[in-house]
Amino acid sequence: MSGARERLIELYSAAVAGADVESLTADAVGAIPLERRSRVWLFSFGKAASGMAAAAFTALKRGLAEVAGGVVVAPERCESPSGAIATLVGDHPIPGRRSFDAAARIAQTVSQKRGGDLGVLLLSGGASSLIGAPLKGLSEADYIKLCEMLVASGLDIARLNAVRKRFSMWGAGRMALALAPARTHCFAVSDVPDNDIASIASGPCVPDPTTVKAVNEILESAKLLNKLTPPFRQYLTSVAKGTSPETPKVTHPAFAHVSAKVIATNTVALTAAATSARRSGLAPVVSDTLLTGDAAAAGSRIAASLVDAKDAAPASGPRVFLWGGETTVHLNGSGAIPPGGRCQEFALAAAQRLSELGDRARGITILAAGTDGRDGPTDAAGAIVDAATWTRIRESGRDPAVALRQHDAHRALAAVNALFAPGLTGTNVMDVTIALVVGDGS
């Protein structure tokens, strides 16, 4: 598999490079109309926070703006682009003490702005947790418990964030309210299906379209409503009764001062990977259907579809198939974070299906990985598998079927060196699945 693995890694690298957040951020911030010596407050939150902040700061200085201050919150320690800008590390995927401290530092910094100032807010995946903190009056311990339940629930990111931001200090447009009446420009790197800016990073600067009734329905459908702590349930009840305010809606005057735009998407990454494939003489096929839903089911389905594609053209040259999206893993209410993330579970299920299909699956290799370089609470972005991976895991002394049932894909794949760990990439536009199919006559 070594040759196929190397080709797939090259295509993954091309996908990540295509979603170059630094150049995209520089272009977006450079287009902001600035008055000479405008006072600007720069905020950057998420897995791409460091690169986005550096690019934005350079663009602002080129425009002769005065960067009065700001906050950068990233998953790892990073260098500040300016002495006036604080850099902090938040917790991910579950907020903790560092996230709470980051949220408090944001509040302290926002309080220093003036009405005539300008705010620049840069968002990327992971920000919901990195700056996650409860609303005033709600407990941090209860907030952590809520986030743990949501991550384990199997809810897709849109519904998960619809619930999470309801209880979050900076979610659901609340940062726009804090920055008003300063003009604010928000630029986001999308890690959500449909590139919904109200869901990215829990929508800190845009109106929240979700009502408390819809939030209750999501919690009910996921069997989580009765698991909320009493103060959290009471808060929902008070909003429903009108004794506590709804989240800020589109009619709120604060949003008249805000412009918000998505500057990087999963499609950009897939297009870049496809272009790279063509340059290498490979025929790419890019799916226009997002990969969503249960990770294991999706992995099995994609593996079977690749075998069908190979059967349909057994003597054709090497072909590349590409998908983007974000699947989910449901932990059956255990509340535990799985040893492997969604891409690893997808890959292990795909390996099982390829193994079951035997010789028909020969010549098929699949890479499934997060574009941010990290999949779940592990140091791997995902994995690379083929028809032999399942058997090799069994020969290593592990039972891959048990590992799949127990969401223990990480250790099973690690046992046969199938993990893919490129390190943090500085971007995050959901996941990519890239498959190389070599026909029997190639």
C-alpha positions in Angstrom: 0.0 0.0 0.0 3.0 2.3 0.3 2.8 3.8 -3.2 -1.0 4.4 -2.8 -0.5 5.8 0.7 2.0 8.3 -0.6 -0.3 9.4 -3.4 -3.2 9.9 -1.0 -1.1 11.9 1.4 0.0 14.2 -1.5 -3.7 14.8 -2.4 -4.6 15.4 1.3 -1.8 18.0 1.4 -3.1 19.6 -1.7 -6.6 19.8 -0.2 -5.2 21.5 3.0 -3.1 23.9 0.9 -6.2 24.8 -1.1 -7.9 26.0 2.0 -5.0 28.4 2.7 -6.6 30.5 5.4 -3.8 33.0 5.7 -4.0 34.3 2.1 -7.8 34.1 2.2 -7.8 36.1 5.5 -5.3 38.7 4.2 -7.5 39.3 1.1 -10.7 39.6 3.1 -9.3 41.9 5.8 -7.4 43.9 3.2 -10.7 44.8 1.5 -12.2 46.3 4.7 -12.7 50.1 4.1 -10.5 51.7 6.8 -10.3 55.3 7.8 -6.8 56.5 8.4 -5.6 55.5 11.9 -8.8 53.6 12.6 -8.7 51.9 16.0 -9.2 48.2 15.5 -9.8 45.3 17.9 -8.7 42.0 16.5 -10.2 38.7 17.7 -9.3 35.3 16.3 -10.7 32.0 17.7 -10.3 28.4 16.5 -7.9 25.9 15.1 -6.8 28.4 12.4 -6.6 31.3 14.9 -2.9 31.9 14.8 -2.4 32.0 11.0 -5.6 34.1 10.5 -4.6 36.6 13.2 -1.1 37.0 11.7 -2.5 37.6 8.2 -5.1 40.0 9.4 -2.7 42.0 11.5 -0.3 42.4 8.5 -3.2 43.5 6.3 -4.5 46.0 9.0 -1.0 47.6 9.4 -0.7 47.9 5.7 -4.0 49.9 5.8 -2.5 52.1 8.5 -4.9 51.0 11.1 -4.1 51.2 14.8 -4.5 47.8 16.3 -5.6 48.8 19.8 -5.7 45.2 21.2 -7.4 41.9 20.8 -7.4 38.2 21.8 -6.3 35.1 19.9 -7.5 31.7 21.3 -6.0 28.6 19.7 -5.7 24.9 20.6 -1.9 25.2 21.1 0.4 28.0 22.2 1.1 30.4 19.4 3.0 33.7 18.9 1.2 37.0 19.1 1.3 39.2 16.0 1.5 42.2 18.3 2.3 43.0 21.9 -1.2 44.5 22.2 -2.9 41.2 21.3 -3.1 38.5 24.0 -2.7 34.8 22.9 -4.3 32.1 25.0 -4.8 28.3 24.7 -8.3 27.0 25.1 -9.6 23.4 25.7 -10.9 21.2 23.0 -13.2 19.2 22.3 -14.6 19.8 25.8 -14.2 23.3 27.4 -12.4 23.5 30.7 -10.5 26.0 32.8 -8.4 27.4 30.0 -11.6 28.0 27.9 -13.3 29.8 30.8 -10.2 32.0 31.3 -10.1 32.8 27.6 -13.8 33.7 27.6 -13.2 36.0 30.6 -10.2 37.7 28.8 -12.4 38.3 25.8 -14.9 40.1 28.0 -12.2 42.2 29.6 -10.9 43.2 26.2 -14.2 43.9 24.6 -15.1 46.3 27.5 -12.3 48.6 26.3 -13.7 49.4 22.9 -15.2 52.7 21.9 -18.3 53.3 19.8 -16.2 54.6 16.8 -13.8 51.6 16.9 -13.8 48.7 14.5 -13.8 45.0 15.4 -12.4 42.2 13.3 -13.5 38.7 14.3 -11.9 35.7 12.7 -13.5 32.3 13.3 -12.5 28.7 12.5 -13.5 25.2 13.7 -13.1 24.4 17.4 -13.9 27.9 18.6 -17.1 26.8 20.3 -15.0 24.8 22.8 -11.9 26.9 22.8 -13.8 30.0 24.1 -16.7 28.0 25.6 -18.0 29.3 28.9 -21.5 29.3 30.4 -23.9 32.3 30.6 -23.7 34.3 33.7 -25.6 32.5 36.5 -25.0 29.0 35.1 -22.4 26.7 36.6 -19.1 25.8 34.8 -19.4 22.2 36.0 -22.9 21.9 34.5 -21.7 23.5 31.3 -18.9 20.9 31.0 -21.4 18.1 31.6 -23.7 19.5 28.8 -20.8 19.7 26.3 -19.8 16.1 27.1 -23.3 14.9 26.5 -23.6 16.7 23.3 -20.2 15.4 21.9 -21.2 11.9 22.8 -24.8 12.2 21.4 -24.2 11.6 17.7 -25.9 14.9 16.9 -24.7 16.6 13.7 -22.7 19.8 14.2 -25.6 22.1 13.3 -28.0 20.7 15.9 -25.2 20.3 18.4 -24.2 24.0 18.1 -27.9 25.0 18.1 -28.0 23.6 21.7 -24.5 24.5 22.9 -24.7 28.2 21.9 -28.0 28.6 23.7 -26.0 28.3 27.0 -22.7 29.9 25.9 -21.4 33.3 26.9 -20.2 34.2 23.4 -22.4 32.1 21.2 -25.7 33.0 19.4 -24.7 36.5 18.4 -23.8 37.7 21.9 -20.4 39.0 20.9 -22.0 41.3 18.4 -24.1 42.8 21.2 -20.9 43.3 23.3 -19.0 44.9 20.4 -21.9 47.2 19.3 -22.0 50.0 18.3 -18.5 49.4 17.0 -18.6 48.3 13.4 -17.6 44.6 13.2 -16.3 42.5 10.3 -16.5 38.8 10.8 -14.7 36.3 8.6 -15.1 32.6 9.0 -13.5 29.3 7.8 -16.4 26.9 7.5 -16.3 23.5 9.3 -20.0 22.9 9.0 -22.3 21.5 6.2 -24.0 24.2 4.1 -21.4 26.7 5.4 -24.0 28.1 7.8 -22.3 31.1 9.5 -24.8 30.9 12.4 -23.4 27.5 13.2 -19.6 28.1 12.7 -18.0 28.7 16.1 -21.6 28.8 17.5 -22.3 32.1 15.6 -20.9 34.7 18.0 -21.6 37.7 15.7 -24.7 36.7 13.8 -28.4 36.3 14.8 -29.5 33.0 16.2 -32.2 31.5 14.0 -33.1 28.8 16.5 -35.9 29.2 19.0 -36.0 27.7 22.5 -38.8 25.5 21.2 -36.5 24.0 18.6 -33.7 23.5 21.1 -36.1 21.6 23.4 -37.1 19.4 20.4 -33.4 18.7 19.6 -32.7 17.7 23.2 -35.9 15.5 23.3 -35.0 13.7 20.1 -31.5 13.0 21.4 -32.9 11.9 24.8 -30.9 14.5 26.5 -33.5 16.9 27.9 -34.1 15.0 31.1 -30.3 14.6 31.5 -29.8 18.4 31.8 -29.1 19.6 35.2 -32.0 21.4 36.9 -30.6 25.0 36.4 -30.1 24.4 32.7 -33.7 23.0 32.3 -35.0 25.9 34.4 -33.2 28.4 32.1 -34.9 26.9 29.0 -38.2 27.0 30.8 -37.8 30.7 31.7 -36.9 31.6 28.1 -40.0 29.7 26.9 -42.1 31.6 29.4 -40.6 34.9 28.4 -39.1 35.6 31.8 -35.6 35.3 30.3 -34.7 36.8 26.9 -34.4 34.7 23.8 -31.1 34.6 22.0 -30.5 37.7 19.8 -32.5 37.6 16.6 -32.2 39.3 13.2 -34.2 42.3 14.3 -31.7 43.2 17.1 -30.1 46.6 16.3 -26.6 45.3 17.1 -26.5 43.4 13.8 -26.9 46.5 11.8 -23.2 47.2 12.6 -22.0 43.7 11.6 -20.9 42.1 8.3 -20.2 38.4 8.2 -18.7 36.3 5.5 -17.4 32.7 5.0 -14.0 32.8 3.3 -13.0 29.2 3.1 -15.0 26.0 2.6 -14.6 22.2 2.1 -15.4 22.7 -1.6 -12.2 24.8 -2.0 -10.2 21.9 -0.5 -11.7 19.3 -2.7 -11.2 21.3 -5.8 -7.5 21.8 -5.0 -7.1 18.0 -4.4 -8.8 17.3 -7.7 -6.6 19.7 -9.5 -3.5 18.1 -8.0 -4.8 14.7 -9.1 -5.2 15.8 -12.7 -1.7 17.2 -12.7 -0.4 13.7 -11.6 -2.3 12.0 -14.4 -5.1 10.7 -12.2 -8.8 11.0 -13.2 -10.6 12.6 -10.2 -14.3 12.2 -9.4 -15.6 14.7 -6.8 -18.8 13.9 -5.1 -21.3 16.7 -4.8 -23.0 14.9 -1.8 -21.7 15.7 1.7 -20.7 12.8 3.8 -22.8 13.0 7.0 -24.5 10.7 9.4 -23.1 7.7 11.3 -19.3 7.3 10.6 -19.3 3.5 10.5 -22.3 3.3 8.2 -20.8 5.9 5.9 -17.4 4.1 5.8 -19.0 0.8 4.9 -21.2 2.5 2.2 -18.3 4.3 0.6 -16.1 1.2 0.5 -18.9 -0.8 -1.2 -19.5 2.0 -3.8 -15.8 2.0 -4.6 -15.8 -1.7 -5.3 -18.8 -1.2 -7.6 -17.0 1.6 -9.4 -14.0 -0.7 -9.9 -16.2 -3.6 -11.1 -17.8 -1.2 -13.6 -14.4 -0.3 -15.1 -12.0 -3.1 -14.1 -9.3 -2.3 -16.7 -9.3 1.5 -16.4 -6.3 3.5 -15.2 -6.0 4.8 -11.7 -8.9 7.0 -10.5 -9.3 9.2 -7.5 -12.7 9.6 -5.7 -13.2 12.5 -3.3 -15.8 13.4 -0.7 -16.1 16.1 1.9 -18.3 16.4 5.0 -18.4 15.4 8.6 -19.9 12.2 10.0 -20.8 11.5 13.6 -20.2 8.9 16.3 -22.9 8.0 18.7 -21.6 6.7 22.0 -25.0 5.3 23.3 -25.2 7.8 26.1 -21.9 6.6 27.8 -20.6 10.2 27.9 -17.1 8.9 27.3 -14.9 10.4 24.5 -13.9 7.6 22.1 -10.3 6.6 21.7 -10.6 7.3 18.0 -12.5 10.1 16.2 -15.1 9.9 13.4 -12.5 9.6 10.6 -10.8 6.7 12.2 -14.1 4.9 12.9 -15.1 5.6 9.2 -11.8 4.1 8.0 -12.1 1.0 10.2 -15.6 0.3 9.0 -14.4 0.9 5.4 -11.6 -1.6 6.0 -14.1 -4.2 7.2 -16.3 -3.8 4.1 -13.2 -4.0 1.8 -12.1 -7.2 3.5 -15.6 -8.7 3.2 -15.6 -8.0 -0.6 -12.3 -9.9 -1.0 -10.5 -9.9 -4.4 -13.0 -7.4 -5.8 -11.6 -4.8 -3.4 -8.0 -5.3 -4.4 -6.4 -2.1 -5.6 -8.6 0.2 -3.5 -7.0 2.4 -0.8 -8.9 5.0 1.3 -7.8 8.0 3.3 -10.2 9.6 5.7 -9.0 12.6 7.7 -9.9 15.9 9.2 -8.4 18.9 7.4 -7.4 20.4 10.7 -4.9 17.5 11.3 -6.7 16.1 14.3 -9.5 13.6 14.6 -11.2 13.4 18.0 -9.1 13.5 21.1 -6.1 11.9 19.4 -2.9 13.1 17.6 -4.1 11.5 14.3 -6.0 13.2 11.6 -7.6 9.9 10.5 -6.3 6.8 8.8 -5.4 5.1 5.5 -6.8 1.6 4.9 -7.1 -1.0 2.2 -8.6 -4.5 1.8 -5.8 -6.1 3.9 -6.0 -3.7 6.9 -8.8 -5.7 8.7 -6.9 -9.0 8.5 -3.7 -7.3 9.6 -5.4 -5.9 12.7 -6.7 -9.4 13.5 -3.2 -10.9 13.0 -1.8 -8.2 15.4 -3.8 -9.8 18.2 -6.7 -7.3 18.2 -10.3 -8.1 17.3 -11.2 -5.3 14.8 -14.9 -6.1 15.1 -14.9 -5.5 18.8 -12.8 -2.3 18.3 -15.4 -1.0 15.9 -18.3 -1.8 18.2 -16.5 -0.1 21.1 -15.4 2.9 19.1 -11.8 1.9 19.7 -10.7 2.5 16.2 -7.6 4.4 17.2 -5.8 1.6 18.9 -6.8 -1.0 16.3 -5.5 1.1 13.5 -2.4 2.1 15.4 -1.5 -1.6 15.8 -1.0 -1.9 12.0 0.5 1.6 11.4 -2.7 2.7 9.5 -3.1 6.0 11.3 -2.4 9.2 9.5 -0.9 12.0 11.7 0.3 15.0 9.7 0.1 17.3 12.7 -2.1 20.4 13.1 -2.5 22.1 9.7 -3.7 25.6 10.6 -7.0 25.2 8.8 -10.3 23.4 9.3 -12.8 22.9 6.6 -14.4 19.7 7.8 -13.1 16.2 6.7 -12.0 14.8 3.4 -12.2 11.2 2.2 -9.9 10.4 -0.8 -9.8 7.0 -2.4 -7.4 5.7 -5.0 -8.8 2.9 -7.2 -6.4 1.0 -9.4 -8.1 -1.3 -11.9 -7.0 -4.9 -12.4 -5.6 -4.0 -15.9 -3.7 -1.0 -14.7 
